[in-house]
Amino acid sequence: MTSDKGQAKRQMKSAARLYAVQALFQMEVSGQTVEAVTREFETHRFGATYDEGEFAEGDVDHFRAVVAAAVNWQAKIDQMTDRALVAAWPIDRIDPVLRALFRAAGAELVDMVTPPKVTINEYVDVAKAFFPEGKESKFVNAVLDHMAREAKPEAF
């Protein structure tokens, strides 16, 4: 029974990470505030059922922590991302979904206790959800590995 609870908690954190990437993307493209977007996600997405299907239940606390840390540490996270990318591809030239993903993952690397390897694996899975046919997940893995080694070198 305990492993079922642990699995459910992990799935809720995974859903929270996916929602955090979506929320950060939405904030960037719409100009909405962090408060407005988090309120919308918590009200209309977490566990909601619509014609197109059911949204997963997410860990609201983890979602809030990732989004808040991504906003609070955005400059540092973007600089880390830039260093992980080749000079020809600064962060403002990459896909906005990937930019949101790097900011969410960077938040966990910079400001949270999640082990870096867990962060990398989780966000590679998020990349696969957004880009199931593409090579983006390998790109995300490489960039996040570089960022993780910078943010938490003691973990490697």
OpenMM code with the backbone's topology and positions (N, CA, C; nanometers):
from openmm import Vec3, app, unit

residues = "MET THR SER ASP LYS GLY GLN ALA LYS ARG GLN MET LYS SER ALA ALA ARG LEU TYR ALA VAL GLN ALA LEU PHE GLN MET GLU VAL SER GLY GLN THR VAL GLU ALA VAL THR ARG GLU PHE GLU THR HIS ARG PHE GLY ALA THR TYR ASP GLU GLY GLU PHE ALA GLU GLY ASP VAL ASP HIS PHE ARG ALA VAL VAL ALA ALA ALA VAL ASN TRP GLN ALA LYS ILE ASP GLN MET THR ASP ARG ALA LEU VAL ALA ALA TRP PRO ILE ASP ARG ILE ASP PRO VAL LEU ARG ALA LEU PHE ARG ALA ALA GLY ALA GLU LEU VAL ASP MET VAL THR PRO PRO LYS VAL THR ILE ASN GLU TYR VAL ASP VAL ALA LYS ALA PHE PHE PRO GLU GLY LYS GLU SER LYS PHE VAL ASN ALA VAL LEU ASP HIS MET ALA ARG GLU ALA LYS PRO GLU ALA PHE".split()
positions = [
    Vec3(0.0823, -0.1196, 0.0000),
    Vec3(0.0000, 0.0000, 0.0000),
    Vec3(0.0863, 0.1253, 0.0000),
    Vec3(0.1970, 0.1247, 0.0744),
    Vec3(0.2834, 0.2410, 0.0816),
    Vec3(0.3418, 0.2733, -0.0554),
    Vec3(0.3791, 0.1705, -0.1323),
    Vec3(0.4344, 0.1966, -0.2647),
    Vec3(0.3301, 0.2577, -0.3574),
    Vec3(0.2031, 0.2214, -0.3410),
    Vec3(0.0967, 0.2832, -0.4205),
    Vec3(0.0845, 0.4314, -0.3881),
    Vec3(0.0938, 0.4654, -0.2588),
    Vec3(0.0889, 0.6060, -0.2180),
    Vec3(0.2080, 0.6819, -0.2737),
    Vec3(0.3255, 0.6194, -0.2657),
    Vec3(0.4472, 0.6823, -0.3181),
    Vec3(0.4379, 0.7044, -0.4681),
    Vec3(0.3854, 0.6061, -0.5386),
    Vec3(0.3679, 0.6172, -0.6838),
    Vec3(0.2687, 0.7282, -0.7171),
    Vec3(0.1599, 0.7355, -0.6442),
    Vec3(0.0596, 0.8402, -0.6684),
    Vec3(0.1192, 0.9783, -0.6435),
    Vec3(0.1997, 0.9910, -0.5391),
    Vec3(0.2637, 1.1193, -0.5077),
    Vec3(0.3610, 1.1586, -0.6191),
    Vec3(0.4381, 1.0616, -0.6694),
    Vec3(0.5315, 1.0898, -0.7796),
    Vec3(0.4554, 1.1332, -0.9047),
    Vec3(0.3435, 1.0656, -0.9338),
    Vec3(0.2637, 1.1031, -1.0508),
    Vec3(0.2067, 1.2440, -1.0363),
    Vec3(0.1668, 1.2798, -0.9161),
    Vec3(0.1138, 1.4143, -0.8933),
    Vec3(0.2239, 1.5195, -0.9103),
    Vec3(0.3460, 1.4880, -0.8673),
    Vec3(0.4576, 1.5816, -0.8869),
    Vec3(0.4915, 1.5929, -1.0358),
    Vec3(0.4872, 1.4806, -1.1063),
    Vec3(0.5127, 1.4837, -1.2508),
    Vec3(0.4093, 1.5702, -1.3214),
    Vec3(0.2826, 1.5552, -1.2849),
    Vec3(0.1763, 1.6380, -1.3436),
    Vec3(0.1993, 1.7844, -1.3092),
    Vec3(0.2420, 1.8132, -1.1869),
    Vec3(0.2687, 1.9511, -1.1456),
    Vec3(0.3794, 2.0122, -1.2303),
    Vec3(0.4807, 1.9326, -1.2645),
    Vec3(0.5899, 1.9831, -1.3489),
    Vec3(0.5384, 2.0169, -1.4895),
    Vec3(0.4559, 1.9305, -1.5445),
    Vec3(0.3977, 1.9566, -1.6760),
    Vec3(0.3139, 2.0848, -1.6723),
    Vec3(0.2310, 2.0987, -1.5700),
    Vec3(0.1490, 2.2194, -1.5549),
    Vec3(0.2359, 2.3435, -1.5356),
    Vec3(0.3469, 2.3301, -1.4627),
    Vec3(0.4360, 2.4443, -1.4409),
    Vec3(0.4941, 2.4927, -1.5734),
    Vec3(0.5349, 2.4001, -1.6589),
    Vec3(0.5869, 2.4391, -1.7909),
    Vec3(0.4777, 2.5099, -1.8704),
    Vec3(0.3562, 2.4547, -1.8691),
    Vec3(0.2451, 2.5180, -1.9403),
    Vec3(0.2161, 2.6574, -1.8849),
    Vec3(0.2187, 2.6710, -1.7533),
    Vec3(0.1900, 2.8001, -1.6904),
    Vec3(0.2971, 2.9032, -1.7251),
    Vec3(0.4238, 2.8641, -1.7209),
    Vec3(0.5318, 2.9570, -1.7556),
    Vec3(0.5235, 2.9982, -1.9019),
    Vec3(0.4902, 2.9034, -1.9888),
    Vec3(0.4695, 2.9348, -2.1307),
    Vec3(0.3552, 3.0354, -2.1443),
    Vec3(0.2436, 3.0081, -2.0782),
    Vec3(0.1264, 3.0957, -2.0876),
    Vec3(0.1592, 3.2365, -2.0370),
    Vec3(0.2352, 3.2460, -1.9290),
    Vec3(0.2734, 3.3772, -1.8769),
    Vec3(0.3542, 3.4542, -1.9792),
    Vec3(0.4464, 3.3855, -2.0459),
    Vec3(0.5326, 3.4535, -2.1438),
    Vec3(0.4533, 3.5014, -2.2643),
    Vec3(0.3678, 3.4161, -2.3190),
    Vec3(0.2987, 3.4541, -2.4432),
    Vec3(0.1801, 3.5479, -2.4206),
    Vec3(0.1198, 3.5431, -2.3007),
    Vec3(0.0012, 3.6242, -2.2765),
    Vec3(0.0289, 3.7497, -2.1945),
    Vec3(0.1431, 3.7512, -2.1253),
    Vec3(0.1735, 3.8652, -2.0397),
    Vec3(0.0968, 3.8651, -1.9080),
    Vec3(0.0288, 3.7545, -1.8761),
    Vec3(-0.0463, 3.7462, -1.7511),
    Vec3(0.0498, 3.7367, -1.6318),
    Vec3(0.0007, 3.7762, -1.5167),
    Vec3(0.0821, 3.7693, -1.3954),
    Vec3(0.0902, 3.6263, -1.3448),
    Vec3(0.1899, 3.6021, -1.2612),
    Vec3(0.2060, 3.4700, -1.2013),
    Vec3(0.0833, 3.4348, -1.1176),
    Vec3(0.0272, 3.5328, -1.0489),
    Vec3(-0.0901, 3.5071, -0.9654),
    Vec3(-0.2100, 3.4642, -1.0499),
    Vec3(-0.2330, 3.5352, -1.1600),
    Vec3(-0.3474, 3.5035, -1.2458),
    Vec3(-0.3335, 3.3643, -1.3079),
    Vec3(-0.2149, 3.3327, -1.3551),
    Vec3(-0.1941, 3.2038, -1.4209),
    Vec3(-0.2023, 3.0891, -1.3208),
    Vec3(-0.1402, 3.1023, -1.2050),
    Vec3(-0.1476, 2.9928, -1.1074),
    Vec3(-0.2910, 2.9722, -1.0604),
    Vec3(-0.3636, 3.0799, -1.0411),
    Vec3(-0.5044, 3.0677, -0.9999),
    Vec3(-0.5846, 2.9949, -1.1082),
    Vec3(-0.5620, 3.0311, -1.2334),
    Vec3(-0.6332, 2.9652, -1.3441),
    Vec3(-0.6022, 2.8163, -1.3497),
    Vec3(-0.4765, 2.7803, -1.3362),
    Vec3(-0.4386, 2.6389, -1.3426),
    Vec3(-0.4986, 2.5611, -1.2265),
    Vec3(-0.4913, 2.6181, -1.1080),
    Vec3(-0.5438, 2.5478, -0.9914),
    Vec3(-0.6959, 2.5324, -0.9992),
    Vec3(-0.7626, 2.6298, -1.0582),
    Vec3(-0.9084, 2.6269, -1.0665),
    Vec3(-0.9588, 2.5415, -1.1827),
    Vec3(-0.8923, 2.5537, -1.2991),
    Vec3(-0.9476, 2.4956, -1.4209),
    Vec3(-0.8723, 2.3755, -1.4781),
    Vec3(-0.7556, 2.3429, -1.4261),
    Vec3(-0.6803, 2.2327, -1.4869),
    Vec3(-0.6600, 2.1144, -1.3942),
    Vec3(-0.6206, 2.1400, -1.2719),
    Vec3(-0.5881, 2.0307, -1.1792),
    Vec3(-0.7089, 1.9417, -1.1592),
    Vec3(-0.7051, 1.8211, -1.2164),
    Vec3(-0.8106, 1.7228, -1.1973),
    Vec3(-0.9413, 1.7521, -1.2698),
    Vec3(-0.9426, 1.8530, -1.3553),
    Vec3(-1.0664, 1.8902, -1.4255),
    Vec3(-1.0982, 1.7903, -1.5365),
    Vec3(-1.2253, 1.7802, -1.5715),
    Vec3(-1.2694, 1.6952, -1.6808),
    Vec3(-1.3398, 1.7815, -1.7849),
    Vec3(-1.2956, 1.7694, -1.9096),
    Vec3(-1.3535, 1.8435, -2.0212),
    Vec3(-1.3863, 1.7456, -2.1331),
    Vec3(-1.4484, 1.7951, -2.2398),
    Vec3(-1.4840, 1.7097, -2.3531),
    Vec3(-1.3626, 1.6354, -2.4089),
    Vec3(-1.2469, 1.7040, -2.4125),
    Vec3(-1.1284, 1.6412, -2.4716),
    Vec3(-1.0578, 1.5450, -2.3766),
    Vec3(-1.1076, 1.5319, -2.2540),
    Vec3(-1.0500, 1.4346, -2.1622),
    Vec3(-1.0318, 1.4910, -2.0229),
    Vec3(-0.9668, 1.4108, -1.9416),
    Vec3(-0.9470, 1.4467, -1.8016),
    Vec3(-0.8035, 1.4931, -1.7791),
    Vec3(-0.7883, 1.6023, -1.7054),
    Vec3(-0.6560, 1.6505, -1.6690),
    Vec3(-0.6117, 1.5784, -1.5424),
    Vec3(-0.4848, 1.5453, -1.5345),
    Vec3(-0.4325, 1.4747, -1.4177),
    Vec3(-0.4382, 1.5639, -1.2942),
    Vec3(-0.4516, 1.4990, -1.1808),
    Vec3(-0.4441, 1.5719, -1.0544),
    Vec3(-0.2964, 1.5994, -1.0291),
    Vec3(-0.2647, 1.7211, -0.9947),
    Vec3(-0.1255, 1.7580, -0.9717),
    Vec3(-0.1011, 1.7961, -0.8269),
    Vec3(0.0244, 1.7971, -0.7894),
    Vec3(0.0667, 1.8403, -0.6569),
    Vec3(0.0706, 1.9930, -0.6582),
    Vec3(-0.0310, 2.0560, -0.6011),
    Vec3(-0.0458, 2.2015, -0.6064),
    Vec3(0.0733, 2.2711, -0.5410),
    Vec3(0.1208, 2.2200, -0.4289),
    Vec3(0.2333, 2.2833, -0.3602),
    Vec3(0.3594, 2.2794, -0.4461),
    Vec3(0.3837, 2.1665, -0.5111),
    Vec3(0.5020, 2.1560, -0.5974),
    Vec3(0.4874, 2.2492, -0.7186),
    Vec3(0.3692, 2.2532, -0.7767),
    Vec3(0.3405, 2.3438, -0.8889),
    Vec3(0.3711, 2.4880, -0.8490),
    Vec3(0.3168, 2.5315, -0.7357),
    Vec3(0.3387, 2.6697, -0.6897),
    Vec3(0.4868, 2.6969, -0.6658),
    Vec3(0.5554, 2.6012, -0.6039),
    Vec3(0.6972, 2.6194, -0.5727),
    Vec3(0.7809, 2.6313, -0.6998),
    Vec3(0.7528, 2.5477, -0.7986),
    Vec3(0.8291, 2.5520, -0.9246),
    Vec3(0.8032, 2.6829, -0.9975),
    Vec3(0.6775, 2.7222, -1.0109),
    Vec3(0.6449, 2.8460, -1.0830),
    Vec3(0.7047, 2.9666, -1.0102),
    Vec3(0.6892, 2.9726, -0.8795),
    Vec3(0.7426, 3.0862, -0.8033),
    Vec3(0.8949, 3.0934, -0.8146),
    Vec3(0.9627, 2.9805, -0.8002),
    Vec3(1.1088, 2.9801, -0.8099),
    Vec3(1.1542, 3.0155, -0.9514),
    Vec3(1.0826, 2.9688, -1.0518),
    Vec3(1.1180, 3.0021, -1.1903),
    Vec3(1.1077, 3.1522, -1.2140),
    Vec3(1.0064, 3.2156, -1.1586),
    Vec3(0.9895, 3.3606, -1.1735),
    Vec3(1.0968, 3.4335, -1.0923),
    Vec3(1.1160, 3.3924, -0.9677),
    Vec3(1.2116, 3.4605, -0.8795),
    Vec3(1.3565, 3.4471, -0.9259),
    Vec3(1.3902, 3.3357, -0.9849),
    Vec3(1.5276, 3.3075, -1.0269),
    Vec3(1.5455, 3.3121, -1.1781),
    Vec3(1.4518, 3.3721, -1.2508),
    Vec3(1.4538, 3.3663, -1.3974),
    Vec3(1.5845, 3.4165, -1.4567),
    Vec3(1.6371, 3.5279, -1.4095),
    Vec3(1.7613, 3.5819, -1.4681),
    Vec3(1.8761, 3.4821, -1.4530),
    Vec3(1.8909, 3.4261, -1.3346),
    Vec3(1.9984, 3.3285, -1.3118),
    Vec3(1.9764, 3.2031, -1.3957),
    Vec3(1.8528, 3.1555, -1.4003),
    Vec3(1.8214, 3.0348, -1.4779),
    Vec3(1.8472, 3.0583, -1.6262),
    Vec3(1.8053, 3.1740, -1.6771),
    Vec3(1.8284, 3.2050, -1.8188),
    Vec3(1.9779, 3.2140, -1.8497),
    Vec3(2.0560, 3.2692, -1.7583),
    Vec3(2.2012, 3.2759, -1.7794),
    Vec3(2.2619, 3.1354, -1.7810),
    Vec3(2.2167, 3.0496, -1.6903),
    Vec3(2.2648, 2.9104, -1.6902),
    Vec3(2.2273, 2.8403, -1.8199),
    Vec3(2.1048, 2.8650, -1.8667),
    Vec3(2.0592, 2.8029, -1.9914),
    Vec3(2.1433, 2.8525, -2.1083),
    Vec3(2.1687, 2.9836, -2.1130),
    Vec3(2.2521, 3.0393, -2.2194),
    Vec3(2.3899, 2.9736, -2.2228),
    Vec3(2.4483, 2.9523, -2.1054),
    Vec3(2.5804, 2.8888, -2.1001),
    Vec3(2.5747, 2.7436, -2.1476),
    Vec3(2.4604, 2.6792, -2.1288),
    Vec3(2.4458, 2.5398, -2.1707),
    Vec3(2.4184, 2.5273, -2.3209),
    Vec3(2.3692, 2.6347, -2.3803),
    Vec3(2.3407, 2.6347, -2.5238),
    Vec3(2.4640, 2.6835, -2.5992),
    Vec3(2.4754, 2.6459, -2.7240),
    Vec3(2.5856, 2.6988, -2.8033),
    Vec3(2.5629, 2.8489, -2.8234),
    Vec3(2.6694, 2.9224, -2.8432),
    Vec3(2.6609, 3.0685, -2.8533),
    Vec3(2.5642, 3.1148, -2.9621),
    Vec3(2.5491, 3.0341, -3.0662),
    Vec3(2.4611, 3.0731, -3.1770),
    Vec3(2.3128, 3.0641, -3.1403),
    Vec3(2.2827, 3.0001, -3.0271),
    Vec3(2.1428, 2.9812, -2.9892),
    Vec3(2.1144, 3.0353, -2.8501),
    Vec3(2.1128, 3.1673, -2.8333),
    Vec3(2.0758, 3.2197, -2.7022),
    Vec3(1.9317, 3.1825, -2.6684),
    Vec3(1.8995, 3.1859, -2.5414),
    Vec3(1.7700, 3.1369, -2.4938),
    Vec3(1.6527, 3.2043, -2.5640),
    Vec3(1.6659, 3.3292, -2.6036),
    Vec3(1.5519, 3.3960, -2.6677),
    Vec3(1.5273, 3.3476, -2.8103),
    Vec3(1.6156, 3.2636, -2.8654),
    Vec3(1.5954, 3.2097, -3.0000),
    Vec3(1.5376, 3.0690, -2.9998),
    Vec3(1.5248, 3.0077, -2.8837),
    Vec3(1.4714, 2.8717, -2.8808),
    Vec3(1.3199, 2.8733, -2.8670),
    Vec3(1.2601, 2.7610, -2.8929),
    Vec3(1.1158, 2.7435, -2.8841),
    Vec3(1.0656, 2.7880, -2.7460),
    Vec3(0.9560, 2.8647, -2.7409),
    Vec3(0.9071, 2.9131, -2.6115),
    Vec3(0.8644, 2.8007, -2.5153),
    Vec3(0.8221, 2.6871, -2.5684),
    Vec3(0.7892, 2.5744, -2.4801),
    Vec3(0.9170, 2.5232, -2.4141),
    Vec3(1.0247, 2.5122, -2.4904),
    Vec3(1.1518, 2.4678, -2.4328),
    Vec3(1.2049, 2.5712, -2.3340),
    Vec3(1.1883, 2.6975, -2.3648),
    Vec3(1.2312, 2.8029, -2.2726),
    Vec3(1.1573, 2.7891, -2.1387),
    Vec3(1.0266, 2.7658, -2.1440),
    Vec3(0.9479, 2.7457, -2.0220),
    Vec3(0.9946, 2.6207, -1.9481),
    Vec3(1.0236, 2.5154, -2.0220),
    Vec3(1.0711, 2.3912, -1.9625),
    Vec3(1.2049, 2.4135, -1.8914),
    Vec3(1.2984, 2.4838, -1.9559),
    Vec3(1.4286, 2.5096, -1.8934),
    Vec3(1.4126, 2.5951, -1.7682),
    Vec3(1.3175, 2.6871, -1.7699),
    Vec3(1.2954, 2.7719, -1.6520),
    Vec3(1.2370, 2.6899, -1.5373),
    Vec3(1.1422, 2.6015, -1.5669),
    Vec3(1.0841, 2.5169, -1.4620),
    Vec3(1.1906, 2.4229, -1.4051),
    Vec3(1.2648, 2.3570, -1.4921),
    Vec3(1.3697, 2.2654, -1.4460),
    Vec3(1.4781, 2.3423, -1.3710),
    Vec3(1.5134, 2.4584, -1.4246),
    Vec3(1.6138, 2.5418, -1.3577),
    Vec3(1.5705, 2.5817, -1.2182),
    Vec3(1.4418, 2.6055, -1.2005),
    Vec3(1.3900, 2.6401, -1.0677),
    Vec3(1.4177, 2.5276, -0.9692),
    Vec3(1.3965, 2.4041, -1.0131),
    Vec3(1.4218, 2.2903, -0.9242),
    Vec3(1.5713, 2.2737, -0.8988),
    Vec3(1.6534, 2.3036, -0.9988),
    Vec3(1.7981, 2.2896, -0.9822),
    Vec3(1.8554, 2.3983, -0.8913),
    Vec3(1.8036, 2.5192, -0.9022),
    Vec3(1.8592, 2.6331, -0.8303),
    Vec3(1.8022, 2.6486, -0.6899),
    Vec3(1.6725, 2.6208, -0.6743),
    Vec3(1.6055, 2.6632, -0.5510),
    Vec3(1.5313, 2.5520, -0.4765),
    Vec3(1.5453, 2.4271, -0.5205),
    Vec3(1.4685, 2.3208, -0.4562),
    Vec3(1.5604, 2.2026, -0.4255),
    Vec3(1.5113, 2.1106, -0.3438),
    Vec3(1.5941, 1.9981, -0.2985),
    Vec3(1.5852, 1.8748, -0.3883),
    Vec3(1.5112, 1.8830, -0.4963),
    Vec3(1.4989, 1.7690, -0.5876),
    Vec3(1.6383, 1.7285, -0.6360),
    Vec3(1.6739, 1.6007, -0.6268),
    Vec3(1.8041, 1.5575, -0.6807),
    Vec3(1.8133, 1.5904, -0.8300),
    Vec3(1.9291, 1.6401, -0.8747),
    Vec3(1.9431, 1.6811, -1.0150),
    Vec3(1.9071, 1.5725, -1.1165),
    Vec3(1.9428, 1.4479, -1.0875),
    Vec3(1.9127, 1.3408, -1.1838),
    Vec3(1.7622, 1.3182, -1.1949),
    Vec3(1.6896, 1.3362, -1.0849),
    Vec3(1.5433, 1.3264, -1.0882),
    Vec3(1.4871, 1.4412, -1.1717),
    Vec3(1.5392, 1.5621, -1.1483),
    Vec3(1.4943, 1.6791, -1.2245),
    Vec3(1.5149, 1.6561, -1.3738),
    Vec3(1.6328, 1.6102, -1.4109),
    Vec3(1.6624, 1.5868, -1.5529),
    Vec3(1.5655, 1.4842, -1.6110),
    Vec3(1.5509, 1.3702, -1.5451),
    Vec3(1.4611, 1.2649, -1.5957),
    Vec3(1.3177, 1.3140, -1.6088),
    Vec3(1.2702, 1.3853, -1.5073),
    Vec3(1.1318, 1.4337, -1.5093),
    Vec3(1.1076, 1.5299, -1.6252),
    Vec3(1.2004, 1.6226, -1.6463),
    Vec3(1.1788, 1.7223, -1.7518),
    Vec3(1.2079, 1.6678, -1.8918),
    Vec3(1.2902, 1.5652, -1.9024),
    Vec3(1.3042, 1.4956, -2.0311),
    Vec3(1.1704, 1.4304, -2.0655),
    Vec3(1.1029, 1.3733, -1.9655),
    Vec3(0.9699, 1.3159, -1.9886),
    Vec3(0.8688, 1.4231, -2.0281),
    Vec3(0.8778, 1.5413, -1.9675),
    Vec3(0.7895, 1.6525, -2.0060),
    Vec3(0.8167, 1.6901, -2.1521),
    Vec3(0.9433, 1.6957, -2.1903),
    Vec3(0.9776, 1.7272, -2.3296),
    Vec3(0.9178, 1.6241, -2.4251),
    Vec3(0.9232, 1.4980, -2.3860),
    Vec3(0.8651, 1.3921, -2.4697),
    Vec3(0.7139, 1.4095, -2.4829),
    Vec3(0.6494, 1.4595, -2.3779),
    Vec3(0.5045, 1.4826, -2.3839),
    Vec3(0.4713, 1.5936, -2.4830),
    Vec3(0.5534, 1.6975, -2.4878),
    Vec3(0.5289, 1.8089, -2.5795),
    Vec3(0.5776, 1.7801, -2.7211),
    Vec3(0.6850, 1.7024, -2.7328),
    Vec3(0.7470, 1.6759, -2.8632),
    Vec3(0.7671, 1.5257, -2.8807),
    Vec3(0.6587, 1.4483, -2.8950),
    Vec3(0.6715, 1.3023, -2.8979),
    Vec3(0.7506, 1.2479, -3.0170),
    Vec3(0.7535, 1.3201, -3.1254),
    Vec3(0.8203, 1.2703, -3.2461),
    Vec3(0.9600, 1.3284, -3.2656),
    Vec3(0.9951, 1.4291, -3.1866),
    Vec3(1.1172, 1.5034, -3.2152),
    Vec3(1.2396, 1.4609, -3.1373),
    Vec3(1.3477, 1.5330, -3.1642),
    Vec3(1.4756, 1.5093, -3.0979),
    Vec3(1.4913, 1.6010, -2.9759),
    Vec3(1.3863, 1.6755, -2.9449),
    Vec3(1.3940, 1.7732, -2.8364),
    Vec3(1.4312, 1.7107, -2.7034),
    Vec3(1.3854, 1.5881, -2.6771),
    Vec3(1.4153, 1.5277, -2.5468),
    Vec3(1.5657, 1.5064, -2.5289),
    Vec3(1.6368, 1.4725, -2.6357),
    Vec3(1.7825, 1.4563, -2.6264),
    Vec3(1.8494, 1.5920, -2.6043),
    Vec3(1.7985, 1.6941, -2.6723),
    Vec3(1.8476, 1.8304, -2.6551),
    Vec3(1.8247, 1.8754, -2.5104),
    Vec3(1.7045, 1.8524, -2.4579),
    Vec3(1.6703, 1.8885, -2.3205),
    Vec3(1.7628, 1.8158, -2.2233),
    Vec3(1.7857, 1.6882, -2.2453),
    Vec3(1.8741, 1.6109, -2.1582),
    Vec3(2.0132, 1.6738, -2.1528),
    Vec3(2.0682, 1.7089, -2.2676),
    Vec3(2.2031, 1.7659, -2.2732),
    Vec3(2.2097, 1.9021, -2.2034),
    Vec3(2.1128, 1.9869, -2.2295),
    Vec3(2.1123, 2.1204, -2.1692),
    Vec3(2.0942, 2.1100, -2.0173),
    Vec3(1.9990, 2.0267, -1.9733),
    Vec3(1.9746, 2.0141, -1.8297),
    Vec3(2.0927, 1.9500, -1.7575),
    Vec3(2.1607, 1.8567, -1.8213),
    Vec3(2.2794, 1.7970, -1.7603),
    Vec3(2.3839, 1.9052, -1.7352),
    Vec3(2.4050, 1.9918, -1.8320),
    Vec3(2.5013, 2.1016, -1.8174),
    Vec3(2.4575, 2.1963, -1.7052),
    Vec3(2.3301, 2.2322, -1.7043),
    Vec3(2.2779, 2.3223, -1.6021),
    Vec3(2.2900, 2.2604, -1.4623),
    Vec3(2.2599, 2.1309, -1.4513),
    Vec3(2.2651, 2.0623, -1.3223),
    Vec3(2.4083, 2.0583, -1.2687),
    Vec3(2.5042, 2.0338, -1.3563),
    Vec3(2.6443, 2.0289, -1.3129),
    Vec3(2.6922, 2.1653, -1.2659),
    Vec3(2.6363, 2.2714, -1.3234),
    Vec3(2.6698, 2.4061, -1.2778),
    Vec3(2.6004, 2.4378, -1.1452),
    Vec3(2.4722, 2.4053, -1.1354),
    Vec3(2.3927, 2.4421, -1.0171),
    Vec3(2.4278, 2.3568, -0.8942),
    Vec3(2.4507, 2.2270, -0.9169),
    Vec3(2.4749, 2.1352, -0.8043),
    Vec3(2.5894, 2.0397, -0.8375),
    Vec3(2.7119, 2.0918, -0.8510),
    Vec3(2.8255, 2.0062, -0.8905),
    Vec3(2.8528, 1.8944, -0.7908),
    Vec3(2.8158, 1.9147, -0.6663),
    Vec3(2.8408, 1.8128, -0.5636),
    Vec3(2.7583, 1.6866, -0.5847),
    Vec3(2.6554, 1.6951, -0.6671),
    Vec3(2.5670, 1.5797, -0.6902),
    Vec3(2.6228, 1.4850, -0.7961),
    Vec3(2.7331, 1.5253, -0.8588),
    Vec3(2.7883, 1.4431, -0.9688),
    Vec3(2.9238, 1.3850, -0.9343),
] * unit.nanometer
topology = app.Topology()
chain = topology.addChain("A")
for resn in residues:
    res = topology.addResidue(resn, chain)
    for name in ("N", "CA", "C"):
        topology.addAtom(name, app.Element.getBySymbol(name[0]), res)
